[in-house]
């Protein structure tokens, strides 16, 4: 039986706090200053520089602004390297808005298809309730990115530029959520009455398309591709569809890339494949599949990719031990325990199991600093604009990597034999609410 909180106990805590000079000093500081500024370890900040032994980026960072499209930005930034180097450009950017439109449309179809499949379950069923809580969020995964590019191709940014709603998605998402929850009511009613639930789904999707077109603009069916290189020489590829453009400018086979993750929980053995129930965006597209490996295996894969001249897409729990202004990550950057005088330590597996950590953001590794054959730090292309850190490029100490990096997209050919063989094994199916089901 739960015990009531006694006022005498509170009085004793108040007395103890009043007698603790350090606690009162920290109280004075934190009531006037951010806890992150108080806890920031200046010795770690002073020890970090942004130089790298291998650095691939020569371009400016993008800005996702007030949206959760980091995984799309990171995916398109991954492809951008190939266009810039292949055509010798100073700058190029794909349209994030173009894939954003189709991701929302496909997620809406995925959601409604799931609601028809689960129509016999009550609304308070855990899976149904979990899906209803966030029917069509901005986040995503590498496999979802590949499904979109495979189906819809890509376009340069000028062919479908940003809009107010692509850069600040809250209002659009609010309308979509209302529409899809109403649609859930209608497809469930149709299924219960033996009517055509699939016809209702198509009618709701027509409304989704209309809403998206109003907020994001209409995706182009064709456009004229032209460019000017570093030497100011002009080139024109002519009129193309988005699929033709993708074939024309992307010299990497996305299907050759797989997701390698680090999930240290006992329920997810290393060397096993993982998937997540009801997670995806494109019905009939690429399934979500993770190959679980130790953190050192992920480190080796990042190093191989970068030293071979390829940037590397990754997902992490971005807010942990991070100073946004400097763009520095270190496992001990913020000494909250010292500031609070409280033990806050948990392992990565414990943080995942207790709801303290999951993948929240996707970015690119564009450089590494190797000393004595070990990676010391990583250079990270973020998508939060160039007015912070090193013109928008952040710096991650290796201590942070094993604790808070969750996922990489790497070539099959780069996997060691044991991990390569594991790709053909049957995946462990995790529930939709598992932390490995989080979307960056």
RODO-2510 file (C-alpha; in nm, 4 decimals, decimal comma):
residues 440
     n   res          X          Y          Z
     1     x     0,0000     0,0000     0,0000
     2     x     0,1327     0,3458    -0,0898
     3     x     0,2544     0,5602     0,1955
     4     x     0,1363     0,9189     0,2335
     5     x     0,3977     1,1919     0,2268
     6     x     0,4321     1,3215     0,5819
     7     x     0,4706     1,6916     0,6549
     8     x     0,7247     1,6113     0,9246
     9     x     0,9438     1,4484     0,6601
    10     x     0,9157     1,7563     0,4380
    11     x     1,0129     1,9743     0,7357
    12     x     1,3250     1,7647     0,7933
    13     x     1,4239     1,7980     0,4247
    14     x     1,3733     2,1749     0,4428
    15     x     1,5954     2,1952     0,7501
    16     x     1,8650     1,9810     0,5886
    17     x     1,8623     2,1948     0,2732
    18     x     1,8849     2,5166     0,4736
    19     x     2,1927     2,3793     0,6492
    20     x     2,3683     2,2804     0,3248
    21     x     2,5807     2,5770     0,2147
    22     x     2,6640     2,4237    -0,1240
    23     x     2,2996     2,3529    -0,2006
    24     x     2,2012     2,7093    -0,1138
    25     x     2,4834     2,8487    -0,3280
    26     x     2,3670     2,6409    -0,6262
    27     x     2,0089     2,7506    -0,5566
    28     x     2,1175     3,1140    -0,5750
    29     x     2,2872     3,0497    -0,9088
    30     x     2,0173     2,8352    -1,0732
    31     x     1,7289     3,0618    -0,9762
    32     x     1,8965     3,3348    -1,1834
    33     x     2,0810     3,1352    -1,4512
    34     x     2,0092     2,8305    -1,6702
    35     x     2,1031     2,4998    -1,5080
    36     x     2,2867     2,4074    -1,8290
    37     x     2,5097     2,7131    -1,7966
    38     x     2,5823     2,6272    -1,4349
    39     x     2,6507     2,2593    -1,5054
    40     x     2,8636     2,3131    -1,8191
    41     x     3,2122     2,1742    -1,7556
    42     x     3,4462     2,4448    -1,8826
    43     x     3,7486     2,2144    -1,8769
    44     x     3,5804     1,9870    -2,1333
    45     x     3,4763     2,2824    -2,3491
    46     x     3,8325     2,4155    -2,3425
    47     x     3,9727     2,0759    -2,4440
    48     x     3,7693     2,0507    -2,7660
    49     x     3,8764     2,1918    -3,0999
    50     x     3,6941     2,1459    -3,4290
    51     x     3,9862     2,0324    -3,6465
    52     x     3,9658     1,6841    -3,7992
    53     x     4,2149     1,4473    -3,9582
    54     x     3,9477     1,3568    -4,2148
    55     x     3,6909     1,6176    -4,3222
    56     x     3,4634     1,5845    -4,6246
    57     x     3,2254     1,8807    -4,6063
    58     x     3,2822     2,1804    -4,8329
    59     x     2,9244     2,3072    -4,8309
    60     x     2,6887     2,5134    -4,6164
    61     x     2,4438     2,3586    -4,3720
    62     x     2,0665     2,3664    -4,4234
    63     x     1,7992     2,4728    -4,1747
    64     x     1,4931     2,2636    -4,0907
    65     x     1,3587     2,5541    -3,8820
    66     x     1,0468     2,4757    -3,6735
    67     x     0,9918     2,1277    -3,8112
    68     x     1,0872     1,7717    -3,7247
    69     x     1,2256     1,6856    -4,0692
    70     x     1,5858     1,6195    -3,9609
    71     x     1,5866     1,2653    -4,1053
    72     x     1,4824     1,4024    -4,4479
    73     x     1,7414     1,6796    -4,4275
    74     x     2,0116     1,4318    -4,3265
    75     x     1,9118     1,1915    -4,6037
    76     x     1,9107     1,4625    -4,8702
    77     x     2,2362     1,6052    -4,7319
    78     x     2,3822     1,2562    -4,7747
    79     x     2,2803     1,2610    -5,1423
    80     x     2,3886     1,6232    -5,1810
    81     x     2,7551     1,5282    -5,1425
    82     x     2,7341     1,3215    -5,4607
    83     x     2,5760     1,6027    -5,6645
    84     x     2,8200     1,8709    -5,5444
    85     x     3,1291     1,6592    -5,6093
    86     x     2,9956     1,5019    -5,9292
    87     x     2,9149     1,8363    -6,0940
    88     x     3,1847     2,0417    -5,9176
    89     x     2,9319     2,2810    -5,7620
    90     x     2,9833     2,5354    -5,4862
    91     x     2,6329     2,4802    -5,3545
    92     x     2,3333     2,2594    -5,4173
    93     x     2,0288     2,1632    -5,2166
    94     x     1,7484     1,9189    -5,2807
    95     x     1,3904     2,0180    -5,2038
    96     x     1,3112     1,8899    -4,8564
    97     x     0,9554     2,0154    -4,9046
    98     x     0,9007     1,7801    -5,1995
    99     x     0,9714     1,4626    -4,9990
   100     x     0,7986     1,6149    -4,6955
   101     x     0,4744     1,6384    -4,8980
   102     x     0,4859     1,2757    -5,0046
   103     x     0,5949     1,1552    -4,6617
   104     x     0,2848     1,3144    -4,5080
   105     x     0,0622     1,1668    -4,7778
   106     x     0,2154     0,8210    -4,7427
   107     x     0,2092     0,8317    -4,3622
   108     x    -0,1596     0,9205    -4,3798
   109     x    -0,2218     0,6161    -4,5973
   110     x    -0,0107     0,3985    -4,3667
   111     x    -0,2077     0,5207    -4,0660
   112     x    -0,5514     0,4686    -4,2226
   113     x    -0,4511     0,1258    -4,3518
   114     x    -0,3472     0,0349    -3,9972
   115     x    -0,6764     0,1664    -3,8569
   116     x    -0,8692    -0,0588    -4,0974
   117     x    -0,6503    -0,3558    -4,0017
   118     x    -0,7048    -0,2842    -3,6303
   119     x    -1,0740    -0,1910    -3,6595
   120     x    -1,1824    -0,4857    -3,4438
   121     x    -0,9778    -0,3612    -3,1481
   122     x    -1,1121    -0,1053    -2,8977
   123     x    -0,9850     0,2512    -2,9107
   124     x    -0,8059     0,2030    -2,5784
   125     x    -0,6085    -0,0935    -2,7125
   126     x    -0,2433    -0,0008    -2,6517
   127     x    -0,1379    -0,0160    -3,0175
   128     x    -0,4448     0,1721    -3,1456
   129     x    -0,4079     0,4386    -2,8771
   130     x    -0,0355     0,4740    -2,9503
   131     x    -0,0987     0,5269    -3,3217
   132     x    -0,3791     0,7741    -3,2548
   133     x    -0,1555     0,9792    -3,0265
   134     x     0,0662     1,0793    -3,3218
   135     x    -0,0928     0,9810    -3,6539
   136     x     0,1353     1,1734    -3,8880
   137     x     0,4349     1,3299    -3,7114
   138     x     0,7317     1,4884    -3,8876
   139     x     0,9894     1,2274    -3,7817
   140     x     1,1248     0,9323    -3,9712
   141     x     1,3899     0,6676    -4,0234
   142     x     1,6492     0,5860    -4,2910
   143     x     1,4386     0,3050    -4,4397
   144     x     1,1450     0,5454    -4,4679
   145     x     1,3680     0,7926    -4,6521
   146     x     1,4753     0,5241    -4,8997
   147     x     1,1120     0,4256    -4,9627
   148     x     1,0246     0,7852    -5,0528
   149     x     1,3197     0,8354    -5,2892
   150     x     1,2574     0,4985    -5,4556
   151     x     0,8933     0,5840    -5,5228
   152     x     0,8928     0,9592    -5,5853
   153     x     1,2475     1,0540    -5,6816
   154     x     1,3876     1,3942    -5,5830
   155     x     1,3903     1,7502    -5,7155
   156     x     1,6238     2,0496    -5,6653
   157     x     1,5081     2,3008    -5,4098
   158     x     1,4073     2,5593    -5,6703
   159     x     1,1542     2,3141    -5,8172
   160     x     0,9565     2,3019    -5,4891
   161     x     1,0829     2,5629    -5,2410
   162     x     1,0042     2,5882    -4,8740
   163     x     0,6739     2,7328    -4,7527
   164     x     0,5626     2,8771    -4,4215
   165     x     0,4133     2,5393    -4,3254
   166     x     0,7086     2,3257    -4,4339
   167     x     0,9340     2,5328    -4,2080
   168     x     0,6844     2,5532    -3,9201
   169     x     0,4689     2,2405    -3,9295
   170     x     0,2558     2,2737    -3,6161
   171     x    -0,0563     2,4249    -3,7733
   172     x    -0,0519     2,1876    -4,0709
   173     x     0,0000     1,8857    -3,8456
   174     x    -0,2902     1,9947    -3,6273
   175     x    -0,5219     1,9934    -3,9289
   176     x    -0,3883     1,6590    -4,0495
   177     x    -0,4306     1,4985    -3,7080
   178     x    -0,7937     1,6120    -3,6844
   179     x    -0,8629     1,4891    -4,0368
   180     x    -0,7033     1,1487    -3,9744
   181     x    -0,8765     1,0953    -3,6410
   182     x    -1,2086     1,1774    -3,8054
   183     x    -1,1057     0,9369    -4,0790
   184     x    -1,0393     0,6706    -3,8146
   185     x    -1,3954     0,7116    -3,6914
   186     x    -1,5286     0,6734    -4,0444
   187     x    -1,3230     0,3693    -4,1480
   188     x    -1,4023     0,1934    -3,8190
   189     x    -1,7737     0,2663    -3,8619
   190     x    -1,7593     0,1368    -4,2186
   191     x    -1,5753    -0,1800    -4,1130
   192     x    -1,8213    -0,2455    -3,8283
   193     x    -2,1173    -0,2065    -4,0663
   194     x    -1,9633    -0,4226    -4,3388
   195     x    -1,9344    -0,1262    -4,5777
   196     x    -1,6387    -0,0358    -4,8023
   197     x    -1,3780     0,0836    -4,5492
   198     x    -1,1169     0,1035    -4,8239
   199     x    -1,3345     0,3435    -5,0200
   200     x    -1,3592     0,5622    -4,7096
   201     x    -0,9789     0,5512    -4,6821
   202     x    -0,9417     0,6819    -5,0373
   203     x    -1,1894     0,9636    -4,9723
   204     x    -0,9985     1,0731    -4,6611
   205     x    -0,6702     1,0645    -4,8541
   206     x    -0,8205     1,2974    -5,1166
   207     x    -0,8820     1,5456    -4,8335
   208     x    -0,5275     1,4905    -4,7052
   209     x    -0,3871     1,5686    -5,0496
   210     x    -0,5923     1,8875    -5,0643
   211     x    -0,4777     2,0003    -4,7192
   212     x    -0,1125     1,9269    -4,7998
   213     x    -0,1340     2,1129    -5,1308
   214     x    -0,2716     2,4193    -4,9527
   215     x     0,0086     2,4161    -4,6940
   216     x     0,3070     2,2917    -4,8937
   217     x     0,2253     2,3682    -5,2568
   218     x     0,1735     2,1162    -5,5366
   219     x     0,4690     1,8864    -5,6144
   220     x     0,5986     1,9270    -5,9710
   221     x     0,5381     1,6507    -6,2234
   222     x     0,8329     1,7795    -6,4308
   223     x     1,0879     2,0620    -6,4117
   224     x     1,3889     2,1893    -6,6058
   225     x     1,7216     2,0918    -6,4510
   226     x     2,0061     2,3380    -6,4958
   227     x     2,3063     2,4499    -6,2931
   228     x     2,6270     2,6551    -6,2846
   229     x     2,9497     2,5009    -6,1554
   230     x     3,2373     2,6511    -5,9535
   231     x     3,3970     2,7854    -6,2725
   232     x     3,0667     2,9573    -6,3640
   233     x     3,0134     2,7194    -6,6554
   234     x     2,6428     2,6709    -6,7258
   235     x     2,4831     2,3296    -6,7726
   236     x     2,1308     2,2203    -6,8579
   237     x     1,9946     1,8692    -6,8359
   238     x     1,6544     1,9566    -6,9800
   239     x     1,3040     1,8723    -6,8645
   240     x     1,2830     1,5783    -6,6259
   241     x     1,0460     1,4003    -6,3946
   242     x     1,1572     1,3680    -6,0308
   243     x     1,2300     0,9985    -6,0891
   244     x     1,4403     1,0767    -6,3974
   245     x     1,6278     1,3441    -6,2033
   246     x     1,7055     1,0975    -5,9247
   247     x     1,8486     0,8523    -6,1779
   248     x     2,0456     1,1341    -6,3402
   249     x     2,2161     1,2899    -6,0354
   250     x     2,2286     1,0180    -5,7666
   251     x     2,5298     0,7939    -5,8239
   252     x     2,4737     0,5829    -5,5134
   253     x     2,2396     0,2839    -5,4821
   254     x     2,0323     0,3437    -5,1716
   255     x     1,9216    -0,0190    -5,1570
   256     x     2,2863    -0,1088    -5,0883
   257     x     2,2601     0,0710    -4,7521
   258     x     2,1346    -0,0927    -4,4330
   259     x     2,0675     0,0339    -4,0798
   260     x     2,3069    -0,0781    -3,8082
   261     x     2,1970     0,0082    -3,4550
   262     x     2,3320    -0,0119    -3,1026
   263     x     2,0638    -0,1445    -2,8670
   264     x     2,2434    -0,2860    -2,5595
   265     x     1,9339    -0,4297    -2,3903
   266     x     1,9374    -0,8023    -2,3075
   267     x     1,6174    -0,8400    -2,5116
   268     x     1,8048    -0,7330    -2,8273
   269     x     2,1101    -0,9588    -2,8689
   270     x     2,4028    -0,8290    -3,0705
   271     x     2,4176    -0,9844    -3,4153
   272     x     2,0379    -1,0064    -3,4402
   273     x     1,7957    -0,8298    -3,6719
   274     x     1,5249    -0,6079    -3,5226
   275     x     1,2068    -0,4580    -3,6603
   276     x     0,9173    -0,2621    -3,5101
   277     x     0,5504    -0,3539    -3,5408
   278     x     0,3416    -0,1106    -3,7509
   279     x     0,6330     0,1278    -3,8137
   280     x     0,6749     0,2733    -4,1611
   281     x     0,5447     0,5280    -4,4071
   282     x     0,5043     0,3774    -4,7573
   283     x     0,2642     0,0831    -4,7759
   284     x     0,4477    -0,1758    -4,9840
   285     x     0,7766     0,0122    -4,9413
   286     x     1,0985    -0,0864    -4,7742
   287     x     1,0401    -0,2504    -4,4327
   288     x     1,2057    -0,1123    -4,1203
   289     x     1,5029    -0,3370    -4,0435
   290     x     1,7870    -0,2872    -3,7952
   291     x     2,1039    -0,4910    -3,7559
   292     x     2,2067    -0,4726    -3,3891
   293     x     2,5780    -0,4428    -3,3129
   294     x     2,8148    -0,3259    -3,0417
   295     x     2,9131     0,0399    -3,0310
   296     x     3,2691    -0,0396    -3,1428
   297     x     3,1323    -0,1981    -3,4597
   298     x     2,9444     0,1245    -3,5338
   299     x     3,2609     0,3267    -3,4708
   300     x     3,4539     0,1129    -3,7204
   301     x     3,1801     0,1534    -3,9815
   302     x     3,1775     0,5323    -3,9443
   303     x     3,5559     0,5423    -3,9820
   304     x     3,5552     0,3236    -4,2909
   305     x     3,2844     0,5293    -4,4551
   306     x     3,4521     0,8652    -4,3937
   307     x     3,8043     0,7542    -4,4772
   308     x     3,6649     0,6114    -4,8026
   309     x     3,5183     0,9561    -4,8796
   310     x     3,1519     0,8967    -4,7919
   311     x     2,9521     1,0963    -4,5367
   312     x     2,7455     0,8854    -4,2968
   313     x     2,3791     0,9268    -4,1929
   314     x     2,3146     0,8601    -3,8219
   315     x     2,0487     0,8916    -3,5538
   316     x     2,1022     0,9792    -3,1868
   317     x     1,9464     1,1173    -2,8691
   318     x     2,0506     1,4710    -2,9524
   319     x     1,9611     1,6584    -2,6334
   320     x     2,1748     1,4599    -2,3934
   321     x     2,4991     1,6232    -2,2746
   322     x     2,4901     1,8861    -2,5508
   323     x     2,5735     2,2562    -2,5559
   324     x     2,3771     2,4033    -2,8454
   325     x     2,5707     2,7310    -2,8718
   326     x     2,9131     2,5685    -2,9122
   327     x     2,7755     2,2567    -3,0809
   328     x     2,9752     2,0281    -2,8483
   329     x     2,8758     1,6819    -2,7278
   330     x     3,0624     1,4930    -2,4555
   331     x     2,9362     1,2239    -2,2186
   332     x     3,0263     1,4431    -1,9195
   333     x     2,9786     1,7903    -2,0682
   334     x     2,7027     1,8891    -1,8252
   335     x     2,7713     1,7990    -1,4629
   336     x     2,4153     1,7821    -1,3353
   337     x     2,5182     1,5470    -1,0571
   338     x     2,7679     1,8006    -0,9286
   339     x     2,5166     2,0831    -0,9548
   340     x     2,2342     1,8951    -0,7823
   341     x     2,4426     1,6780    -0,5490
   342     x     2,2319     1,3829    -0,6647
   343     x     2,3262     1,0497    -0,8303
   344     x     2,1673     1,0409    -1,1782
   345     x     2,3723     0,7637    -1,3400
   346     x     2,2075     0,4970    -1,5586
   347     x     2,3426     0,2714    -1,8296
   348     x     2,2278     0,3148    -2,1894
   349     x     2,0179    -0,0020    -2,1607
   350     x     1,8570     0,1276    -1,8409
   351     x     1,7840     0,4665    -1,9962
   352     x     1,6131     0,2976    -2,2912
   353     x     1,4072     0,0648    -2,0743
   354     x     1,2996     0,3387    -1,8345
   355     x     1,1900     0,5893    -2,0980
   356     x     1,4894     0,8190    -2,0477
   357     x     1,6441     0,7801    -2,3934
   358     x     1,5540     0,7078    -2,7567
   359     x     1,6563     0,8308    -3,1001
   360     x     1,5369     1,1893    -3,1353
   361     x     1,7431     1,3412    -3,4194
   362     x     1,9251     1,2464    -3,7406
   363     x     2,2347     1,4151    -3,8855
   364     x     2,5481     1,3371    -4,0890
   365     x     2,9011     1,2498    -3,9871
   366     x     3,1237     1,4496    -4,2227
   367     x     3,4591     1,4127    -4,0479
   368     x     3,6591     1,2312    -3,7814
   369     x     3,9766     1,3008    -3,5868
   370     x     4,1905     0,9894    -3,5417
   371     x     4,4880     0,9762    -3,3030
   372     x     4,6921     0,6616    -3,2280
   373     x     4,4491     0,4648    -3,4454
   374     x     4,1462     0,5627    -3,2350
   375     x     3,8679     0,8096    -3,3127
   376     x     3,8830     1,1046    -3,0728
   377     x     3,5962     1,3080    -3,2111
   378     x     3,3500     1,3417    -3,4958
   379     x     3,2399     1,6329    -3,7147
   380     x     2,8618     1,6511    -3,7516
   381     x     2,6524     1,8284    -4,0141
   382     x     2,3381     1,9421    -3,8360
   383     x     2,0312     2,1045    -3,9936
   384     x     1,9753     2,3902    -3,7501
   385     x     2,1227     2,6722    -3,9591
   386     x     2,4705     2,8269    -3,9678
   387     x     2,4406     3,0861    -3,6906
   388     x     2,5654     2,8520    -3,4173
   389     x     2,8606     2,6196    -3,3476
   390     x     3,1149     2,6051    -3,6356
   391     x     2,8845     2,7574    -3,8999
   392     x     2,6321     2,4870    -3,8148
   393     x     2,8796     2,1955    -3,7994
   394     x     2,8983     2,0395    -3,4534
   395     x     3,1726     1,8442    -3,2739
   396     x     3,1144     1,5159    -3,0890
   397     x     3,3689     1,3596    -2,8529
   398     x     3,3945     0,9819    -2,8751
   399     x     3,2792     0,9450    -2,5126
   400     x     2,9337     1,0566    -2,6309
   401     x     2,9149     0,8173    -2,9269
   402     x     2,8643     0,4914    -2,7388
   403     x     2,6182     0,6425    -2,4938
   404     x     2,3840     0,8323    -2,7232
   405     x     2,4285     0,7255    -3,0892
   406     x     2,1653     0,4727    -3,1909
   407     x     2,1742     0,4161    -3,5649
   408     x     2,3873     0,4373    -3,8814
   409     x     2,3102     0,3880    -4,2497
   410     x     2,6068     0,2041    -4,4062
   411     x     2,6858     0,0015    -4,7159
   412     x     2,6350    -0,3741    -4,7007
   413     x     2,9830    -0,4087    -4,8494
   414     x     3,1339    -0,2390    -4,5425
   415     x     2,9925    -0,4915    -4,2944
   416     x     3,2242    -0,7563    -4,1459
   417     x     3,1287    -1,1146    -4,2439
   418     x     2,9462    -1,2001    -3,9185
   419     x     2,7196    -0,8951    -3,9394
   420     x     2,6661    -0,9416    -4,3125
   421     x     2,5402    -1,2964    -4,2520
   422     x     2,3009    -1,1716    -3,9844
   423     x     2,1108    -0,9636    -4,2422
   424     x     1,9404    -1,2808    -4,3627
   425     x     1,8121    -1,3879    -4,0195
   426     x     1,4533    -1,3492    -3,9005
   427     x     1,4085    -1,0204    -3,7102
   428     x     1,2922    -0,9834    -3,3522
   429     x     0,9665    -0,7848    -3,3632
   430     x     0,9561    -0,5001    -3,1121
   431     x     0,6267    -0,3325    -3,0162
   432     x     0,5419     0,0022    -3,1756
   433     x     0,5976     0,1867    -2,8452
   434     x     0,9489     0,0452    -2,7989
   435     x     1,2248     0,3114    -2,7913
   436     x     1,3653     0,1622    -3,1123
   437     x     1,0382     0,2710    -3,2720
   438     x     1,1164     0,6362    -3,2041
   439     x     1,1334     0,8624    -3,5091
   440     x     1,4123     1,1150    -3,5534
***
